[in-house]
Amino acid sequence: MLKEPDSVLNQFKACRKKIPAWLVILNNIPALIVYILGTLIIYQISHILSLLYCIYSLLIIVCFWARICTYCHYYGTSSCPCGYGIISARLFKKKKGKDFKTVFKKNIPILFPSWFIPPIWGGYFLINHYSNKMLLIVILFCLFAFILIPLISKLTGCKNCEIQRIIWMKQ
C-alpha cells in the first residue's frame, strides 16, 4: 500500500475544519436554483420532460455522492463545503484505491446533461416562441450554473486542498 507523503497528509489535516451548517445551506442554494430554473425551462416545452429532468437531477446528485464523494478526503466529515461528505458516508461505503482528482474528472460528466440541456432547450424555445420571461430564466440559469456556482466553489475551497486543483479551481 502506498503511503501518502507527509505534505499531502498535512494539507488534508489542515482542510479538516468544520463547515457551519449555514454555509453548507448557502453553498447549496445556487445549485437548487439551477435545478429549479432548468425545470422551468423544460416545463415550457414539455411537462413530462420537466418531471423527468427533476428525477434525473435528483438521481445524479445521489450518483455523485456514490461515485465521487466516496473517494474524497472530506468523506464522513463536516469539512465538505456542500455537506456531501456526511450525506455520502451515511449512504455509501468509503472507496479506496483511486485518486480523488482522477475519479472527479472521470465522473463529473454525469452532471453535464442537467446543466447543458436546459439552456439548449431554452435557446430552442427562444428562437421558436420568444418571450422575455424565458430569456430571463435562461440568463439566470446560465449566470448561476456557469458563473456563480464555480465562483462559490473556488472561494469556499481551501487553497492547499486537493479539490482546489481539479477543474475550474486551477490557480
C-alpha positions in Angstrom: 0.0 0.0 0.0 1.3 3.4 -0.9 1.9 5.9 1.9 0.9 9.5 1.3 3.7 12.0 1.5 3.6 13.9 4.8 3.0 17.2 3.0 -0.2 15.8 1.5 -1.4 14.4 4.8 -0.7 17.8 6.5 -2.7 19.5 3.8 -5.7 17.2 4.3 -5.5 17.7 8.1 -5.5 21.4 7.6 -8.6 21.1 5.5 -10.5 19.3 8.3 -12.1 22.4 9.6 -15.8 22.1 10.4 -18.0 24.0 7.9 -21.0 25.6 9.7 -24.5 24.4 8.7 -25.5 27.9 7.5 -22.6 27.9 5.0 -23.4 24.4 3.7 -27.0 25.6 3.1 -25.8 28.8 1.5 -23.5 26.7 -0.8 -26.4 24.5 -1.9 -28.9 27.3 -2.7 -27.4 28.2 -6.1 -27.5 24.5 -7.3 -31.1 24.3 -6.1 -31.9 27.4 -8.1 -30.2 26.0 -11.2 -32.3 22.8 -11.0 -35.5 24.9 -10.4 -34.7 27.2 -13.4 -33.8 24.1 -15.5 -37.2 22.6 -14.6 -39.0 25.8 -15.6 -37.2 26.0 -18.9 -38.0 22.4 -19.8 -41.6 22.8 -18.5 -42.2 25.3 -21.3 -41.5 22.6 -23.8 -42.9 19.5 -22.1 -44.5 19.0 -18.7 -43.5 15.3 -18.7 -39.9 16.1 -19.7 -39.6 18.6 -16.9 -40.7 15.9 -14.4 -38.1 13.6 -15.9 -35.5 16.3 -15.6 -36.3 16.7 -11.9 -36.0 12.9 -11.4 -32.7 12.8 -13.3 -31.3 15.8 -11.3 -32.1 14.0 -8.0 -30.6 10.7 -9.3 -27.4 12.3 -10.5 -26.9 14.0 -7.1 -27.1 10.6 -5.4 -24.9 9.2 -8.1 -22.4 12.0 -7.4 -22.4 11.0 -3.7 -21.8 7.4 -4.6 -19.2 7.7 -7.4 -17.3 10.8 -6.4 -17.8 11.7 -2.7 -16.8 8.2 -1.6 -13.2 8.9 -2.7 -13.0 12.3 -1.2 -10.9 13.1 1.8 -13.9 15.0 3.1 -15.9 11.8 3.2 -17.6 11.3 6.6 -16.5 14.8 7.8 -18.2 18.1 8.3 -15.4 19.7 6.3 -17.2 19.4 2.9 -18.5 22.9 1.9 -21.6 21.4 0.3 -22.3 18.8 3.0 -21.9 15.9 0.7 -19.2 14.3 2.8 -21.6 13.5 5.6 -24.5 12.5 3.4 -22.3 10.2 1.3 -21.0 8.5 4.4 -24.5 7.7 5.6 -25.5 6.1 2.3 -22.3 4.6 0.8 -19.1 2.9 2.0 -15.8 4.7 1.6 -13.9 3.6 -1.5 -10.1 3.3 -1.8 -7.6 2.7 -4.5 -8.2 5.6 -6.8 -7.1 9.2 -6.7 -9.9 11.6 -5.9 -8.8 14.0 -8.6 -9.0 11.2 -11.3 -12.4 10.0 -10.0 -13.8 13.5 -10.0 -12.7 14.2 -13.6 -13.9 10.9 -14.8 -17.4 11.2 -13.2 -18.2 14.9 -13.3 -19.7 14.5 -16.8 -22.8 12.8 -15.2 -23.8 16.4 -14.3 -23.5 17.8 -17.8 -27.0 16.9 -19.1 -28.6 18.7 -16.2 -26.5 21.8 -16.8 -26.5 21.9 -20.6 -29.9 20.6 -21.7 -31.9 23.5 -20.1 -30.0 26.3 -21.8 -30.0 24.5 -25.2 -33.8 23.9 -24.9 -34.2 27.4 -23.7 -32.4 28.6 -26.8 -34.7 26.5 -28.9 -37.7 27.9 -27.2 -36.5 31.5 -27.6 -35.9 31.0 -31.3 -39.3 29.5 -31.9 -41.5 31.2 -29.2 -39.6 34.2 -27.9 -40.6 35.6 -24.6 -38.9 38.0 -22.1 -39.8 35.6 -19.3 -37.9 32.7 -21.0 -35.0 35.0 -21.8 -34.7 36.0 -18.1 -34.9 32.4 -17.0 -32.2 31.2 -19.4 -30.0 34.1 -18.5 -30.4 33.4 -14.7 -29.8 29.7 -15.3 -26.5 30.5 -17.1 -25.4 33.0 -14.5 -26.0 30.6 -11.6 -24.7 27.5 -13.4 -21.6 28.8 -15.2 -20.5 31.8 -13.1 -21.9 31.8 -9.6 -21.5 28.1 -8.7 -17.9 27.9 -10.0 -17.1 31.2 -8.2 -18.6 29.9 -4.9 -16.7 26.6 -5.3 -13.4 28.5 -5.8 -14.0 30.8 -2.9 -15.1 28.2 -0.4 -12.3 25.7 -1.4 -9.1 25.7 0.6 -6.0 27.0 -1.3 -3.9 23.9 -0.4 -6.6 21.4 -0.9 -6.7 18.5 -3.5 -10.1 19.7 -4.6 -8.8 23.2 -5.3 -6.7 21.8 -8.1 -9.4 19.9 -10.1 -11.2 21.8 -12.8 -12.3 25.4 -12.7 -10.3 25.9 -9.5 -6.9 25.9 -11.1 -4.6 28.6 -9.7 
